[in-house]
Amino acid sequence: MSREFRRDYAVYCCPHVFNKQRPILLVIRDSDGDWQFLCGENDDTDECHTVGVGHLLDHDPELEQLANLDEGTGAERETTKHDWEYFELDD
């Protein structure tokens, strides 16, 4: 079954994504179910911002395909023109 993000669902993003300085190249759904949308470069999760995922989808609709990520998994891509590669998080 294909899932969709609820546009007002709160997620974390790094300052580079929040300030529109870099694209999202790394997405993590941690074992607690929290989502992180990161640029993948020197991401310090202590500095993350909380935003509604709809704001991120407005700038990158390709993110919608990641709504099916299970807890404890992630996806990354080299650039916005590359396909997502999926992985499991280490405990």
Backbone torsions as a table, in degrees:
resi	resn	phi	psi	omega
1	MET	NA	131.3	-179.4
2	SER	-85.0	131.4	178.6
3	ARG	-102.1	161.3	173.7
4	GLU	-128.4	150.8	174.2
5	PHE	-73.1	139.9	167.8
6	ARG	-79.2	120.3	-169.7
7	ARG	-56.8	-27.6	-178.9
8	ASP	-93.8	6.7	-179.7
9	TYR	-68.5	129.0	-177.0
10	ALA	-79.2	130.2	177.6
11	VAL	-133.1	165.7	177.2
12	TYR	-97.5	144.5	171.6
13	CYS	-142.3	150.5	-179.0
14	CYS	-72.3	161.2	-179.5
15	PRO	-58.3	-32.4	-179.1
16	HIS	-66.1	-38.4	176.8
17	VAL	-73.5	-45.2	-179.3
18	PHE	-56.3	-41.5	-178.9
19	ASN	-89.4	8.1	178.2
20	LYS	58.1	35.4	178.5
21	GLN	-90.3	-27.0	-179.2
22	ARG	-142.6	154.6	177.5
23	PRO	-79.5	165.8	175.9
24	ILE	-81.6	117.7	179.5
25	LEU	-119.8	-5.2	-178.7
26	LEU	-142.3	126.6	178.0
27	VAL	-127.2	130.4	-178.6
28	ILE	-126.3	134.7	168.8
29	ARG	-115.2	103.2	-171.8
30	ASP	-72.9	175.7	-174.5
31	SER	-66.1	-16.3	175.4
32	ASP	-88.4	-5.5	-179.2
33	GLY	92.7	-1.4	178.2
34	ASP	-73.7	144.5	-179.8
35	TRP	-104.4	139.6	174.4
36	GLN	-128.1	127.3	177.6
37	PHE	-113.4	111.6	-168.4
38	LEU	-127.8	158.6	177.0
39	CYS	-79.9	-20.6	178.4
40	GLY	88.3	1.5	179.3
41	GLU	-116.8	112.9	176.0
42	ASN	49.3	45.0	-179.3
43	ASP	-75.3	117.0	174.2
44	ASP	-100.1	104.1	-174.6
45	THR	-65.7	-11.7	175.4
46	ASP	-70.6	-20.3	-177.9
47	GLU	-102.0	11.6	-177.1
48	CYS	-67.9	152.3	176.1
49	HIS	-106.7	154.7	174.4
50	THR	-103.5	128.3	179.6
51	VAL	-139.7	160.3	170.8
52	GLY	-73.4	133.0	-175.8
53	VAL	-59.8	-23.1	178.4
54	GLY	-59.0	-34.9	177.8
55	HIS	-63.9	-38.1	179.4
56	LEU	-72.6	-38.1	178.2
57	LEU	-65.0	-32.7	177.9
58	ASP	-60.9	-34.9	-178.0
59	HIS	-90.2	-22.5	-178.4
60	ASP	-148.6	83.2	-178.1
61	PRO	-59.3	-21.3	178.6
62	GLU	-60.9	-21.4	-180.0
63	LEU	-63.7	-24.6	-178.0
64	GLU	-56.9	-32.2	-178.7
65	GLN	-66.7	-13.1	-179.6
66	LEU	-88.8	-1.6	-179.5
67	ALA	-58.9	-20.4	-179.6
68	ASN	-86.3	1.9	179.0
69	LEU	-60.1	134.0	176.1
70	ASP	-82.2	161.3	174.8
71	GLU	-60.6	141.2	-179.6
72	GLY	80.0	21.2	178.8
73	THR	-132.2	172.1	178.5
74	GLY	-155.8	177.1	177.4
75	ALA	-147.8	145.1	176.7
76	GLU	-141.9	158.5	177.8
77	ARG	-142.6	154.6	-177.8
78	GLU	-71.7	-44.7	175.9
79	THR	-144.4	175.1	178.6
80	THR	-67.9	-13.4	178.6
81	LYS	-90.3	-9.2	-180.0
82	HIS	-93.8	158.4	176.2
83	ASP	-75.2	156.4	176.2
84	TRP	-74.8	139.7	172.8
85	GLU	-112.6	128.8	-173.8
86	TYR	-97.5	151.2	-180.0
87	PHE	-151.9	163.8	174.7
88	GLU	-102.9	143.5	179.5
89	LEU	-78.0	146.6	173.0
90	ASP	-78.3	139.7	177.8
91	ASP	-77.3	NA	NA
